Amino acid sequence: MIEDVIADGLDVLFCGINPGLMSEATGHHFARPGNRFWPGLFKAGFTPRLLLPAEQGELLTYGLGITNVVARPSAKADELSKAEIREGGERLAALAEERRPRWIAVLGVGAYRTAFRRPKAAVGPQEAGIGPARAWLLPNPSGLNAHYTLDGIAAEFARLREAADVADERVTDLTA
């Protein structure tokens, strides 16, 4: 299992669908080279430089963290059952109650729709939160998601950053 990158009171807790096999092998979230999570985060201004998956712990210094809806690794997210995804949604709500992030950003429309029984949910802010956290739905950054380019993913990440009002000073101070 890949450990969450988490602390109490984060600005944004990013939530992947589940770890891929490369992530399982390395112990790092979004580890496959074609995954656009890390470049999207940087291009959106969440981090002052492009982080490598092995540097995932640095996210905490920016008020950011990572978890997954489902902890079980698989080659593709479509290998997960609806029951696993729904159980993951319940776990995520409990995690939100315990850790109190301001925002939870789920990276995957289909997983979000299944986990929270919201079949018409679309990318962007959600009316209903996840536990006490506000919810935002982001596109899956996997290289298998051909619906979004890196620029499109970064633009959606930037919308979240602006809405979450993640302090630019935090990123700027750490680059000085």
Secondary structure as a PSIPRED ss2 file (coil, helix, strand):
# PSIPRED VFORMAT (PSIPRED V4.0)

   1 M C   1.000  0.000  0.000
   2 I C   1.000  0.000  0.000
   3 E C   1.000  0.000  0.000
   4 D C   1.000  0.000  0.000
   5 V E   0.000  0.000  1.000
   6 I C   1.000  0.000  0.000
   7 A C   1.000  0.000  0.000
   8 D C   1.000  0.000  0.000
   9 G C   1.000  0.000  0.000
  10 L C   1.000  0.000  0.000
  11 D C   1.000  0.000  0.000
  12 V E   0.000  0.000  1.000
  13 L E   0.000  0.000  1.000
  14 F E   0.000  0.000  1.000
  15 C E   0.000  0.000  1.000
  16 G E   0.000  0.000  1.000
  17 I C   1.000  0.000  0.000
  18 N C   1.000  0.000  0.000
  19 P C   1.000  0.000  0.000
  20 G C   1.000  0.000  0.000
  21 L H   0.000  1.000  0.000
  22 M H   0.000  1.000  0.000
  23 S H   0.000  1.000  0.000
  24 E H   0.000  1.000  0.000
  25 A H   0.000  1.000  0.000
  26 T H   0.000  1.000  0.000
  27 G C   1.000  0.000  0.000
  28 H C   1.000  0.000  0.000
  29 H C   1.000  0.000  0.000
  30 F C   1.000  0.000  0.000
  31 A C   1.000  0.000  0.000
  32 R C   1.000  0.000  0.000
  33 P C   1.000  0.000  0.000
  34 G C   1.000  0.000  0.000
  35 N C   1.000  0.000  0.000
  36 R C   1.000  0.000  0.000
  37 F H   0.000  1.000  0.000
  38 W H   0.000  1.000  0.000
  39 P H   0.000  1.000  0.000
  40 G H   0.000  1.000  0.000
  41 L H   0.000  1.000  0.000
  42 F H   0.000  1.000  0.000
  43 K H   0.000  1.000  0.000
  44 A C   1.000  0.000  0.000
  45 G C   1.000  0.000  0.000
  46 F C   1.000  0.000  0.000
  47 T C   1.000  0.000  0.000
  48 P C   1.000  0.000  0.000
  49 R C   1.000  0.000  0.000
  50 L C   1.000  0.000  0.000
  51 L C   1.000  0.000  0.000
  52 L C   1.000  0.000  0.000
  53 P H   0.000  1.000  0.000
  54 A H   0.000  1.000  0.000
  55 E H   0.000  1.000  0.000
  56 Q H   0.000  1.000  0.000
  57 G H   0.000  1.000  0.000
  58 E H   0.000  1.000  0.000
  59 L H   0.000  1.000  0.000
  60 L H   0.000  1.000  0.000
  61 T H   0.000  1.000  0.000
  62 Y H   0.000  1.000  0.000
  63 G C   1.000  0.000  0.000
  64 L E   0.000  0.000  1.000
  65 G E   0.000  0.000  1.000
  66 I E   0.000  0.000  1.000
  67 T E   0.000  0.000  1.000
  68 N E   0.000  0.000  1.000
  69 V C   1.000  0.000  0.000
  70 V C   1.000  0.000  0.000
  71 A C   1.000  0.000  0.000
  72 R C   1.000  0.000  0.000
  73 P C   1.000  0.000  0.000
  74 S C   1.000  0.000  0.000
  75 A C   1.000  0.000  0.000
  76 K C   1.000  0.000  0.000
  77 A H   0.000  1.000  0.000
  78 D H   0.000  1.000  0.000
  79 E H   0.000  1.000  0.000
  80 L C   1.000  0.000  0.000
  81 S C   1.000  0.000  0.000
  82 K H   0.000  1.000  0.000
  83 A H   0.000  1.000  0.000
  84 E H   0.000  1.000  0.000
  85 I H   0.000  1.000  0.000
  86 R H   0.000  1.000  0.000
  87 E H   0.000  1.000  0.000
  88 G H   0.000  1.000  0.000
  89 G H   0.000  1.000  0.000
  90 E H   0.000  1.000  0.000
  91 R H   0.000  1.000  0.000
  92 L H   0.000  1.000  0.000
  93 A H   0.000  1.000  0.000
  94 A H   0.000  1.000  0.000
  95 L H   0.000  1.000  0.000
  96 A H   0.000  1.000  0.000
  97 E H   0.000  1.000  0.000
  98 E H   0.000  1.000  0.000
  99 R H   0.000  1.000  0.000
 100 R C   1.000  0.000  0.000
 101 P C   1.000  0.000  0.000
 102 R C   1.000  0.000  0.000
 103 W E   0.000  0.000  1.000
 104 I E   0.000  0.000  1.000
 105 A E   0.000  0.000  1.000
 106 V E   0.000  0.000  1.000
 107 L E   0.000  0.000  1.000
 108 G C   1.000  0.000  0.000
 109 V H   0.000  1.000  0.000
 110 G H   0.000  1.000  0.000
 111 A H   0.000  1.000  0.000
 112 Y H   0.000  1.000  0.000
 113 R H   0.000  1.000  0.000
 114 T H   0.000  1.000  0.000
 115 A H   0.000  1.000  0.000
 116 F C   1.000  0.000  0.000
 117 R C   1.000  0.000  0.000
 118 R C   1.000  0.000  0.000
 119 P C   1.000  0.000  0.000
 120 K C   1.000  0.000  0.000
 121 A C   1.000  0.000  0.000
 122 A C   1.000  0.000  0.000
 123 V C   1.000  0.000  0.000
 124 G E   0.000  0.000  1.000
 125 P E   0.000  0.000  1.000
 126 Q C   1.000  0.000  0.000
 127 E C   1.000  0.000  0.000
 128 A C   1.000  0.000  0.000
 129 G C   1.000  0.000  0.000
 130 I E   0.000  0.000  1.000
 131 G C   1.000  0.000  0.000
 132 P C   1.000  0.000  0.000
 133 A E   0.000  0.000  1.000
 134 R E   0.000  0.000  1.000
 135 A E   0.000  0.000  1.000
 136 W E   0.000  0.000  1.000
 137 L E   0.000  0.000  1.000
 138 L E   0.000  0.000  1.000
 139 P C   1.000  0.000  0.000
 140 N C   1.000  0.000  0.000
 141 P C   1.000  0.000  0.000
 142 S C   1.000  0.000  0.000
 143 G C   1.000  0.000  0.000
 144 L C   1.000  0.000  0.000
 145 N C   1.000  0.000  0.000
 146 A C   1.000  0.000  0.000
 147 H C   1.000  0.000  0.000
 148 Y C   1.000  0.000  0.000
 149 T C   1.000  0.000  0.000
 150 L H   0.000  1.000  0.000
 151 D H   0.000  1.000  0.000
 152 G H   0.000  1.000  0.000
 153 I H   0.000  1.000  0.000
 154 A H   0.000  1.000  0.000
 155 A H   0.000  1.000  0.000
 156 E H   0.000  1.000  0.000
 157 F H   0.000  1.000  0.000
 158 A H   0.000  1.000  0.000
 159 R H   0.000  1.000  0.000
 160 L H   0.000  1.000  0.000
 161 R H   0.000  1.000  0.000
 162 E H   0.000  1.000  0.000
 163 A H   0.000  1.000  0.000
 164 A H   0.000  1.000  0.000
 165 D C   1.000  0.000  0.000
 166 V C   1.000  0.000  0.000
 167 A C   1.000  0.000  0.000
 168 D H   0.000  1.000  0.000
 169 E H   0.000  1.000  0.000
 170 R H   0.000  1.000  0.000
 171 V H   0.000  1.000  0.000
 172 T H   0.000  1.000  0.000
 173 D H   0.000  1.000  0.000
 174 L H   0.000  1.000  0.000
 175 T H   0.000  1.000  0.000
 176 A C   1.000  0.000  0.000
